[in-house]
Amino acid sequence: MPHVLVLNASYEPLGVVPLRRALVLVLENKAICLEESGAFMHSATRVLAAPSVVRLKRFVRVPYRGPVPLTRKALFARDGGRCMYCGGVATSVDHVVPRSRGGQHAWENVVAACRRCNHVKADRHLRELGWRLHQQPAPPTGLAWRIIGTGHRDPRWLPYLQPYGADDAMARIDRVS
């Protein structure tokens, strides 16, 4: 099922919801459709254009948002789907400082890796192998990462996500595709 980008009344991205939930928001007059997907939804009496982006009519106060959650999809988006050791196509997740040696499962210690590099590295430190990272891992920043990290994306969302750091993230993802 397609997904829809939900924006706050201030145009701040809030999240991604299934199409069905977005239609309910529009039908209950809680949201306005800003972008249509091109598809149509049919009921017994109506035909509605399926939304791609909706904006809430009332401002929703969002409590403090902590760091971007560390998920496999978000990690691959941050690293552009490339192995941080050799630059090949990444298929697995690797801890720079192995967990068996006290490394944490955190953005600063987790990278995308290809199967070969992950197998060769195993539970050793990079200096033991003489390897270097292409770039230092760091947590992604910006509201757009909360949306991009879900793995759902639509080109119609880009104008609404650009002010929140989407250009860098989308460019990394498009390099892989």
C-alpha positions, -999 to 999 in steps of 0.1 A, spaced: 0 0 0 13 35 -9 24 59 19 17 96 24 39 123 38 21 141 67 31 178 74 22 198 104 2 230 99 36 248 98 47 225 69 72 207 92 73 170 83 57 148 110 59 113 95 47 89 69 13 71 71 -5 46 50 -27 59 22 -58 47 41 -50 68 72 -43 99 50 -76 95 33 -94 94 67 -76 126 77 -87 143 45 -123 130 47 -127 140 84 -115 175 73 -84 173 96 -60 176 67 -57 192 33 -42 173 3 -12 193 -11 0 168 -37 -19 140 -54 -4 107 -63 -22 104 -96 -43 74 -85 -79 75 -76 -99 59 -48 -134 48 -55 -163 44 -31 -200 37 -38 -207 74 -42 -174 92 -47 -142 92 -65 -112 108 -46 -77 116 -58 -52 97 -37 -29 121 -18 8 119 -17 13 148 7 -12 161 33 -10 190 57 -28 190 90 -52 220 95 -44 224 131 -8 227 145 2 196 165 28 202 192 55 176 189 72 166 221 110 166 222 124 144 195 154 125 205 181 113 180 171 96 148 165 59 155 193 36 144 176 12 120 190 -8 91 172 13 65 184 46 80 219 33 83 220 23 46 205 56 37 232 75 57 260 55 41 245 57 6 242 19 4 280 16 0 305 -3 21 324 21 43 356 1 39 359 -7 2 331 13 -14 313 -17 -28 276 -24 -25 267 -28 12 247 -58 23 254 -60 60 259 -39 91 293 -38 109 304 -24 142 337 -4 138 348 -13 173 333 -49 177 307 -53 204 328 -82 217 355 -57 225 333 -31 241 319 -13 211 285 2 214 255 -2 190 254 36 182 255 57 151 292 66 157 302 29 158 280 13 131 286 13 94 273 -4 62 296 -30 49 298 -55 20 298 -92 29 334 -97 21 347 -68 42 325 -78 71 337 -114 70 374 -104 67 371 -78 95 352 -102 118 358 -91 155 391 -71 149 399 -35 152 406 -15 120 442 -8 130 449 -46 133 440 -49 96 455 -16 85 421 -4 72 406 31 72 370 43 69 361 63 38 344 88 62 338 89 100 304 76 110 281 101 127 244 103 135 223 119 107 207 153 115 176 170 104 139 162 104 141 148 69 160 118 82 130 106 102 111 104 69 139 90 47 149 65 74 115 48 71 125 35 36 93 51 21 99 79 -4 83 97 -32 98 123 -55 68 146 -48 79 148 -11 113 164 -19 101 201 -21 86 197 14 117 179 29 144 201 13 143 228 40 149 200 66 181 185 51 167 161 25 190 171 -4 220 153 11 201 122 21 183 118 -12 215 123 -32 231 95 -12 202 72 -18 200 80 -55 237 72 -60 228 36 -49 196 32 -69 
